[in-house]
Amino acid sequence: MNLPILITGGTGTLGSHVVPLLRDAGPKVRVLSRRRHEFDDGVEGLTGDLATGEGVDEAVDGVGTIVHLAGSSKGDDLKSRTLVDAATRAGRPHLVYISVVGADRVPVVSRADRAMFGYFAAKLASEEIIAGSGLPWTTLRATQFHDLAFATVEQMAKLPLIPVPPGVRFQPVDAGEVAARLVELSLAEPAGLVRDIAGPRVYEMKDLIRSYLEATGKRRLLVPVRLPGKAAHAMRDGANLAPDRAVGKRTWEEFLAERLS
């Protein structure tokens, strides 16, 4: 039986790639979002809120798979709990979750850590809820998307002096490539924690910023500012990287050139 697939966060950066790919793959697709959205080609848009639970039971009713893409650095675990509880009441759908490389290696223990790196703790908490739910599940960890790196350096470039944490590196990956992998996983059998997906190259933060400044013709002074705390130390040690899983093809330079063209 070809049961529908529900996508949370289907209007976000990753979801905007996942939705059409899943639709073209054949199954009926539902998208749950807090605001009403109209979709083309038979994709069903549903309104609901994972923070309050409103509309979630209706959204998961009768689905065979849930692709959970909605998330934030605050309250992510509570939203995942709401989704898991609703999915459990609805039966045993396959729950596919997108997490982040380093979720289990970046220790977020202090207030300063939470302010800067709370995203990692939120993702790990959701991973644990899903793995312990009793539902069939699959979790994919990805490095940061090109889109996030771009938004970060774009904001930083608005400052006359740009503070740069020395030693912090990133391995940006293309959101479309992550989406394609998620679609494969959502159409397959539950697999638990699968191998990471990461971009093709590792960059220091200063190099991402400089490449953006050069591409936009801006001149800024970069000032090294060392970040305190255990999470920052883990980042300098490369806890957010997966060099052995550099399976992405699209580079930061290619993304940057296309975004700014």
N, C-alpha and C positions, 0 to 999 in steps of 0.2 A: 504494500500500500504506500502510495506517494504522499506522505503526510507533510503538512506545511512546515516551513522553517521560519522561526522567529528571530529577528535581529534587534538587539538593543543597541542604541547609539548608531543607528543606521544613517543618520544625517551628518555625522562627523567626518573628520579627515579620512579615517580608515573605512567607516561605513559607506561612504560615498563610492568607494571602490568595490566593497563586498556586495552591496545590494545588486548592482547590474550583473556582476559575475555569477551570483547565485541564481538570479532570474534567468539568465541565458543558459544555465546548466539544466534547467527544467523544472525544479520543484516550485511549488507555490511559496511565495515569500511574503511575510508580514514584517512590518517595521514598527517598533514601539518607540514613541518619543513623547516628550512632555507637551509639545505643541503640535497642532494638526498640520500634517504635510500631505500634499497630493503627489502621487507617484504615477509614472507612466507604465504602460505595458502590463497592467494587471497586478502590480505590487500593491498590497493592502497596507494602508497607513492607519495605525491605531494610536490613540492618545492614552497615556498612562504615566505614572510617576513612581519610580523605584524607591524614592525617598519616603513616600507615604504609603505605597502599596496600591494606590488608586489605579484601577484598570489593569493591574498585572495579572490577576487570575483569568480575566477574559482573554488577555493576550496569549497566555500559555496554553489555553484550552485546546486540546486536539493536536498540538504540534509534535513532531518527531524529533526535532533538533532545535536547540536555542544557541545562537551565536551571540555571546555576551561581550559587547564592545564598549558599552557605556561605562565611564569611570572618571574619577577625579582624585585629587589628593586628600579630600575631606569627605568622610562618610561612605567611602567606596565599599568597605566591608559590610555596612548596614544595607546598602543597596543590593549587594550580592546575596546577603542573607534573605532579603525580601524575595528576590528572584528564585533562589533555591527552594524556599518554603512553598512558593506558588507552584513551582515545577513539580515538587514532591506530591502536592495535592492533586496535580493534574495527571500523574502517572510516572513514567520513567523516561523522559526525553533525554537525549544526548546533549550535554551541556559543553559547549566549546568556548574557551575563555582566552582572551589575549592579555598577556602579562608582559613584564619588562625584564630584560637581561639584568641580572644583579639584584633582583628582588630578594633573594636569599643570601646575598653577600654584602649588601650595603646596610650596616647596622644603624638604625634610626632610634637613638636612645635619649637624646637631649632635646630641649626646646629649639636650640639652634639647628640641630639635625632635622627636626620636623619642619621647620620653616623652609629649609633649603631642599630637603630630600624626602619629604613626607610621601611623595608619590610612590617610592619604593616600598615603604611600609604598608601603604594602602593596597598595593598590588599583592604583596605577600599575604596579607590578611585575607584577601579575597580568594587567593589560591588555596589557602588552608580550609576555608569554608566550603569551597567547591569540592576539594579532594575528600573532605569528610562528610559530604552530603548524603552518600549512599546512592547518588545518581551516577549513571555512566558519564564519564567526563574526559575531556582533552584540553590540555593547556599548552599554549605556544608562547614562549618568551621571545620578544623582539628587542633589538636595540632602538634608540631614538629615531624617529622618522626625520627625513630631510625637512619636512614641513615645520617640525618643532624647532630644529636647528635654525632654520631660516627666520622664524618668528622671533627667536631669542636674539640672534645677532642683529636683526632689523631694529629691535627695541634698544639694544645696547648702543647701536650706532647713532642714536639720537642724543647721546650724552657727549659733552665736549671732551671729557676724559673717560675712557672705558676701563673699568676695573676687570682684570683678567686673572682667574685663579690659575697659578702656574702648576703644570703637571697634570691638569685635568684633561682627559681625552674623551673623544666620542667616536662612534662608529656608525654614522647615520645610514639608514636603510630606506629604500623606496617604499612608500605606503602601498602602492599598487602591487609590488612583489609580495609583501606581507599578506595582502588581501587574497592573492591567488593561492597562497599556501593555506590560509584559513578556509577557503572554499574547498580545497582538497580534503582537509581534515574534517570539515562538517559533513561531507558526503561519504566519509569512510567510517569504519568502526571506531568506537572509543579507544583511545590509545594512552590515556594518562598524560604525564609530562613528556612531551616530545622534544626533539633536539631544537636548539635555539635557531633563530634566523637573524643574521647580522649583515650590515653593509660591507661593501668590498674593501674599504680602506678605513684606517684609524687616523684621526686628526686631533692635534692639540686644539684647545679652545681658541688660542690666539691665531691659529692658522685659519680656522673657520671665519673668524672676524675679519682678518686681513683680506681674505679672498672676497668677502662681501664688500669691504671698503674699496678694494681695487675695481671690482665690477661696477660699482655705483659712482666711482670717481670722488669718493669722500676722503677727507683727511682727518684722522683722529689720533690722539695719543693714547697708547695702551699702557696701563699701569698695573703691574703685578700686585695682586692682593691675595695673600694666602688665607684659605678658609679654615676655620678651626673645627674640631670635632672628629669623632670616629667615622662618621659617614663620609666626610670630605677626605679623610685619610684613605678610606677604602676606594674612593673614586680615583685618587692619585695612584693607587695600586692597580687600577684597571678592573675593578669589580663590575663595572658596567659594560665591559667589553667581552666579545666572544671571537677572538681572532681565528680560532679553529673552525668557526662557523660563518666565515665570510662568504656566504653563498649568494648575496645580493649582487646584481649586475650594474645597476645604475649608480654612478658616482655622484658625489656632492657637486663636483664641477659641472657635470651634465645637468643636474637639477637646477643649479644656480643660474646657468646660462639660459635655460628654458624659462624659469620663473621671471627673470629680468628682461627677457626679450620683448 
